[in-house]
Amino acid sequence: MEFEEIRKIWDTQNVKPLYVMNDTVLHRQVLDKQRRAKHITQVSELLLIFVNLGVSVFILAVTLTGSRNTSLIVLAIWLAISGAWVLSERMRRIRGGNNFDRSVQGELSYALSIATYQVRLSQLGRWNALPTGGLTLLAMVESEKASWLSAAIVVVFIVSYIAAGWETNIYIRHKNELELLKKKLEASPS
């Protein structure tokens, strides 16, 4: 056979439409986005659970063995409730992961549900800084600590509130990317 004939056979065997979606690559990309969203969510949840419950136990131990600062006891209870709530939401999220099929659409829907949950968790964590900061400030006033220490705590909570807003915006952008991908997939002919 001549070179041209071989090339013709080769071209007919390997001709693929230029804009065909490669399902395998797409599925791998969706799984990668899902894995990243799950990892960020798990780290966030575990941090919130352990920090809230740990600080709650620490505050209760210090307060109950020393002076009975009412604001600190209320703060410890608030943090324990917050940590327990995040733990229950984590268990609900994990159980809900089994409700999605393992197709590209199903995996994308699962990744989107995780991203939506992460945005909600981040927003609630941000708003939780307000009662936590207020109760901490009340505890400082009740224990008659130095005003410079109270001012420093206010500054720390303001900075953390702003930083939590930036963090939430990052999660919102990630969620929007997943929503856009889902719209594109739903609009494309299969």
HELIX and SHEET records of a PDB file:
HELIX    1   1 PHE A    3  ASN A   14  1                                  12    
HELIX    2   2 ASP A   23  THR A   65  1                                  43    
HELIX    3   3 THR A   70  GLY A   96  1                                  27    
HELIX    4   4 GLY A   97  ASN A   99  5                                   3    
HELIX    5   5 VAL A  104  GLU A  142  1                                  39    
HELIX    6   6 SER A  147  ALA A  187  1                                  41    
END                                                                             
